Amino acid sequence: MIVEVAQRLADCDEISSERLEAIAIYLSDKLRCEKEESRATSLIAHKTMRILEETLRIRSARSGGSGAALDDDVGVPRFSVRDGD
């Protein structure tokens, strides 16, 4: 499901990669600041981060990039959520 949603976002020219990166950074900061989050909110935020990461990876692959900018170069951390999605 994450890859499907990411593919749709990657195909959406109205949303720039820079905007997606900004959203990912915002969500990352929000997750770090909110220690008292409910599990549901945390799960939604993590899923959203994974969708954004996959979308940016798809766009990077299309443009011939290596996708390295999705890691430390941009400051968007990778999350590891293993929940069988």
DALIN-V596513 format. One record per pair of residues at least 6 apart in sequence whose ideal C-beta (glycine too) atoms are under 6 Angstrom apart, sorted by the first residue. I is the first residue (numbers start at 0). J is the second residue. D is the distance in Angstrom with one decimal. If there is no record, write none. Layout:
BEGIN
i=I j=J d=D
i=I j=J d=D
END
This chain:
BEGIN
i=0 j=84 d=6.0
i=1 j=49 d=5.2
i=1 j=50 d=5.4
i=1 j=53 d=5.9
i=1 j=84 d=5.8
i=2 j=53 d=5.9
i=4 j=50 d=5.1
i=5 j=50 d=5.1
i=5 j=53 d=3.5
i=5 j=54 d=4.2
i=8 j=54 d=4.2
i=9 j=54 d=4.9
i=9 j=57 d=4.0
i=9 j=58 d=5.2
i=16 j=55 d=6.0
i=16 j=58 d=5.3
i=19 j=51 d=5.3
i=19 j=54 d=5.8
i=19 j=55 d=5.8
i=20 j=73 d=5.5
i=23 j=51 d=4.4
i=23 j=75 d=4.6
i=24 j=75 d=6.0
i=26 j=44 d=5.5
i=26 j=48 d=5.5
i=27 j=76 d=5.6
i=30 j=44 d=5.4
i=45 j=78 d=5.3
i=45 j=80 d=4.5
i=48 j=78 d=5.2
i=55 j=69 d=5.1
i=56 j=66 d=5.0
i=59 j=66 d=4.2
END
